[in-house]
Amino acid sequence: MKKTAVVIIPTYNERENIGVTVERLLQVFETISTWKMEILVVDDTSPDKTYELVREMQKKSPELHLLLNKKKSGLGGAYLVGMAHAFGELKSDLVFEFDADLSHDPKKIPDFLEKIDAESDMVLGSRYIPGGGIPKDWGMHRKFLSIFGNLIIMTVLTRFSIRDWTTGFRAITKKVYEAVHPNLSSERFSGYTFQIGFLYTAVKMGFKVTEVPFVFADRTHGHSKLGPEYLKNTLLFIFKVRLQEIFASRIFKFAVVGATGAVIQLTSLTLYRLLVPEFSYYFLTSFFVATFASIETAIIANFFLSNKWTFADRQLEKGRKLIKFIQFNLTSAGSLLIQLLIAVLGETLIGLRPLFTIPFVGFVVESGLIFAVTGILVGMVWNFFAYTTFIWKKKK
C-alpha cells in the first residue's frame, strides 16, 4: 500500500496564483508512482475569494482538498491547522510546506521523497547549498534579510550543519510533527518565526534533517507578505531561545554552583573566624580550623546543589549519597592540589614578577595572578570531568 503525502498550501489573496500552482503540482504528481500525492489548500477566508476558485478546481481534481479558516491565522497557524487535518482526516504519512505563488519548484518534490525514503525525518529545500539560489533581481533588503538572517540564526544557535533555516519549502514526516507540535502553542510561532521554531525544535530533538537544493523564484503576481517585523521577531526569538538554552545547560549550572560555593566559603570563613577562639596547637591555629571548616561548608553546599540542580537528571539514590559525597570531597581536593601544583611549578620555572600593565587602568598583572587563574580554570575542568565521569555518571 502506498504512503500518502499531502502538499499544504496556505493562501490569503492568492487567486491569481493558485490555479497555476495546483496545475503544476498535478503535473509533477503524474511522474510519482511510489507515493499517493494530494494537495491541501488552507485559506484564511481571502477577501479575493481564493477559496471559491479552489472549490471549482476540486470538481476536476479529487486529490485537491480545501480547509477554510474563518479568520486569518497567519503562516504558522495555517500550517499547524493544515498539518493536523492532513495527518488526521487525510491519514497522511508526510506533509510538504509549499508556497502558493510557485516560489518553490514543484519539480523538486521527487528529490524530497527520495530523501524521505532514505530515512530522513525532515527535508528542507535549501537556497544556500550548491545547486540552490535566490533571485538575482531581488532588492538589497530582501537579500539582506534572507542571507544575513540565516547567518545570524546559525551563529546565535551555534548550529551550522543546516544552511537554510528560514526556507518555507519543507517535507515533514508524521513522527516529527507529533513530537514537535505540542511545543508550538506559543504565540511566538504564529508568524514567520514558525519556520525557525519548528526546525529548531526538530533538530534539538535529534531528528535527521537533510537538505535539497532549489532556486527560489520570485512571485509574478501579488506582493510578498514579508514585512519589517520579520527581522525583529526573528532576532527576539533566536536570542531568547539561545539564552534559555545556555541557562539550561549543565556547564552554566556548574559555573553558577561553583561561584555560589566560593561566596559560601568566603562568608563562612568570616563567620567561623569570629566563632573559633584564638589558639595554636602545632599547626592547628584558629585560622586553619576556620579555613578548613569553610572549605568543607562550601563542598557540602556544592554537593547538594549539584545533585539537585546541575545533575538533576542524574540524581543520586539515597543509599549511594554517602559514598558519592566522599568521592566528591576527594575530587574537590584534587582541584586544590592542581591549583597548588600549577602555582608551585609557575613560581619555580617562571618566577613571581610583573608581566605587563593594563593601559589606562594602570593595573599591573603579575605572574602569580596568571598562575592562580590558570589553576582555577584547570581545576574547574578537572571537577567537571570528575563529576560527570565518576560521581554523576550518565544513567544507562
Summary of the structure (lengths in Angstrom):
residues: 396
radius of gyration: 30.2
end to end distance: 38.3
largest distance: 100.7
contacts: 1180
relative contact order: 0.08
helix: 57%
strand: 14%
